[in-house]
Amino acid sequence: MSDFSEYIVYVDESGDHGLASIDPYYPVFVLAFCIFRKADLSSTIAPALTDFKFRHFGHDMVVLHERDIRKDTGDFLFLKTRAKKEAFLSELTDLVAQAPFALISTVIKKDSLKARYAHPDNPYHIALGFGLERVYRFLQNQEAVQHLTHVVVERRGKKEDDELELEFRRVCDGSNMGAYQLPFQIVFSHKQSNSCGLQLADLIARPIGLATLHPQQPNRAFDILKGKFDRSSTGKIEGWGLKVFP
């Protein structure tokens, strides 16, 4: 029997975690934790993403970036044609909708955080703690906490990565809501690694932030994600699959 969990978690962010200067149009920091069963990722999701890339690019070396897709830059210059962009986004949205994975996300309202606390903690660290607690609860419910689960995050820089790893270990060593020892190990990956899981996580974080800021605005991407969020036994998302703080 393997020492490793049958699940793997990919994490990506949206927004700037700094508090010195807050963007008035996007004053949130979002972390999205996408929880995949490894068998689903290798047998269903990864092949579907590869086929999608072959159809649209002719090869599978393109790394999907939400920002580049939104702004039609780099490999996505061809999306400046409205019909092509609509077809591309529609197919990509369907791919995400059909992919079997569970979603947990933390949204930090930076302006509220700064207003409430004289010395607020790093929004990334706050979001990480809330997220890891909920990932652990999800895996508990799947009876999947007996083995080591890897949590894959994007590299940002040596200083930031060292600080993040320290905070990750602190949370896993018991600085969490239940004072549990969390059986997680952090893995740092470059954005250009062409990881299927990281690319899907990259597509997901911003729609969650926009839905939090503008809940009345149409948001097709978020509507699809609603079915992925972890829920309580009564079907509640807030506080379970989605934690907004403060």
C-alpha positions, 0 to 999 in steps of 0.5 A: 500500500502506498504511503501517499494519499489518493488525493492531491491539492493544487493552490493558486491565488488571485490579487495581491496579498500586500496591504500597503497599497490596496487596489480599490477595484479588486481589494481582495486576496483569494486562495483557491484549493482544488482537491483532486483524486489522483485517479481522476486527474490522470485518467480523465482531467489531464487527457481532456486538457491535453485534447483541448490544447491540441485543438486550439494550439496544435501542441500541448506546451501552452500553459493556461494563464487566466490573466493572459487569456483575459487580456489576449496576450502571449499565446492567446493573441488569437483570442482578440477575435470575438467569435474565437474568444467566445468559443474558446472560453465556452469550451474551457468553461465546459471542461472545468464544469465536467472535471471532477474535483472539490473546491475550497477557497478563502477570500480575504477582504483586505480593506476590512482586514486593515480597518479591523486590526491594528497589526493585521497578519499577512493575508496569504498566511491567513488564507492559507490557515483557513484553507488548510483547516478546511482541506483537512476537514474535507479529507477527514470526511473522505476517510483520507487523512491516514496518508500524506497529501501533497499541497502544490503551490506556485513559486513566487521568490525565495524570500516569499517561498521560505516564509510560506513554507514556515507558515505552512509547517506552523499550521500543520504542526498544530496552529489550526482550529482543531490543533490537529497534526495535519498530514500535508507536505508543501510542494513548490512548482514553477508556473511554467511547469505545465501542471494540469492541476495548477492550471485549473486552479489558476482559472478558478481564483479570480471568478471567486474574488469577483463573485465576492465583490459583485454578487449581483453581477453575472458570473458564469464561471462562478456559477459553474464552480458553485457545484464544486465547493465543499458543503456542510451536511445541510448543503451550506457553502459559506464557512465550509467550501468558501471562507470570507474574512473578515 
